[in-house]
Amino acid sequence: MNRNSIALRIRQIREYRNYTQAFVASKLNLKQNTYSQIENGTIEVNYPRLEKIAAILNFPIEQLMNQDFEIWNSTPNRSNPVSEEKNNVGVVLMIQELKNEMRWLRQQNEALLQAIQSLK
């Protein structure tokens, strides 16, 4: 996957989360202008830093790097493409958050079932 494609995904997810570049940069111990260069594709991001960015944005790194995984609609609404892209990023993030919540609920359910079994 090319650098500009990853940079675009990072920017879109950050904007959806309503995080500023300064906020993400501070979490990475970078200056805002250096982080801006990451989002512009000027600076190539190594894997460990990409992992940190994905964690800060609470987005799976596998999906961030998978060029076949579309974050945004490939045929955006021409009247407002930024809004359309942001909405599609939102759907992907919402799905991921729901999957995480389902995983947590399954774990809680399993713990409750084990507790019930121990009472019998």
C-alpha positions as CSV (number, residue, x, y, z in Angstrom):
1,M,0.0,0.0,0.0
2,N,1.4,3.4,-0.9
3,R,2.3,6.1,1.6
4,N,-0.3,8.6,0.3
5,S,-3.1,6.1,0.7
6,I,-2.3,5.3,4.3
7,A,-1.8,9.1,5.0
8,L,-5.3,9.8,3.6
9,R,-6.8,7.0,5.8
10,I,-5.1,8.4,8.9
11,R,-6.3,11.9,8.2
12,Q,-9.9,10.8,7.6
13,I,-10.1,8.7,10.7
14,R,-8.5,11.5,12.8
15,E,-11.0,14.0,11.5
16,Y,-13.9,11.6,12.1
17,R,-12.7,11.2,15.7
18,N,-12.6,15.0,15.9
19,Y,-9.0,14.8,17.0
20,T,-6.7,17.7,16.1
21,Q,-3.3,17.1,14.5
22,A,-1.8,18.7,17.6
23,F,-3.5,16.1,19.9
24,V,-2.3,13.1,17.9
25,A,1.2,14.6,17.5
26,S,1.4,15.1,21.3
27,K,0.5,11.4,21.9
28,L,3.3,10.5,19.4
29,N,5.7,12.9,21.0
30,L,6.0,14.8,17.8
31,K,5.6,18.4,16.8
32,Q,2.3,19.2,15.0
33,N,4.1,20.1,11.8
34,T,5.9,16.8,11.7
35,Y,2.7,14.9,12.2
36,S,1.1,17.0,9.4
37,Q,3.8,15.8,7.1
38,I,2.8,12.2,8.0
39,E,-0.8,13.0,6.9
40,N,0.4,14.7,3.8
41,G,2.5,11.7,2.8
42,T,5.7,13.7,2.9
43,I,7.1,11.5,5.7
44,E,7.0,7.7,5.4
45,V,5.6,6.0,8.5
46,N,7.4,3.0,9.9
47,Y,5.4,0.1,11.2
48,P,5.9,0.8,14.9
49,R,4.7,4.4,14.5
50,L,1.8,3.2,12.4
51,E,0.8,0.9,15.2
52,K,0.9,3.8,17.6
53,I,-1.2,5.9,15.3
54,A,-3.8,3.1,14.9
55,A,-4.0,2.7,18.7
56,I,-4.5,6.4,19.2
57,L,-7.2,6.5,16.6
58,N,-8.7,3.2,18.0
59,F,-8.7,1.7,14.5
60,P,-7.4,-1.8,13.5
61,I,-4.0,-1.5,11.9
62,E,-4.8,-4.4,9.5
63,Q,-7.7,-2.4,8.1
64,L,-5.6,0.8,7.9
65,M,-3.0,-1.0,5.8
66,N,-5.3,-3.2,3.7
67,Q,-5.7,-1.5,0.3
68,D,-8.7,-3.8,-0.5
69,F,-10.5,-2.7,2.6
70,E,-12.4,0.5,1.6
71,I,-12.9,3.0,4.4
72,W,-14.8,5.3,2.1
73,N,-17.2,4.9,-0.7
74,S,-15.4,4.4,-4.1
75,T,-18.1,6.4,-5.7
76,P,-18.6,9.4,-3.4
77,N,-21.4,11.9,-3.6
78,R,-20.1,14.5,-6.0
79,S,-22.1,17.2,-4.4
80,N,-20.3,16.8,-1.0
81,P,-17.5,14.2,-1.3
82,V,-15.9,15.2,2.1
83,S,-19.1,14.6,3.9
84,E,-19.7,11.3,2.1
85,E,-16.2,10.1,2.9
86,K,-16.6,11.1,6.6
87,N,-19.9,9.3,6.8
88,N,-18.4,6.1,5.4
89,V,-15.4,6.3,7.8
90,G,-18.0,6.7,10.6
91,V,-19.8,3.6,9.5
92,V,-16.6,1.6,9.5
93,L,-15.6,2.9,12.9
94,M,-19.0,2.2,14.3
95,I,-18.9,-1.4,13.1
96,Q,-15.5,-1.8,14.7
97,E,-16.7,-0.4,18.0
98,L,-19.8,-2.7,17.9
99,K,-17.6,-5.7,17.2
100,N,-15.4,-4.7,20.2
101,E,-18.5,-4.4,22.4
102,M,-19.8,-7.7,21.3
103,R,-16.4,-9.3,22.1
104,W,-16.5,-7.8,25.6
105,L,-20.2,-8.9,26.1
106,R,-19.3,-12.4,25.1
107,Q,-16.5,-12.4,27.7
108,Q,-18.8,-11.1,30.3
109,N,-21.4,-13.7,29.4
110,E,-18.8,-16.5,29.6
111,A,-17.7,-15.3,33.1
112,L,-21.3,-15.2,34.3
113,L,-22.0,-18.7,33.0
114,Q,-18.9,-19.9,34.8
115,A,-20.0,-18.2,38.0
116,I,-23.4,-19.8,37.7
117,Q,-21.8,-23.3,37.2
118,S,-19.6,-22.8,40.3
119,L,-22.8,-22.1,42.3
120,K,-24.4,-25.4,41.3
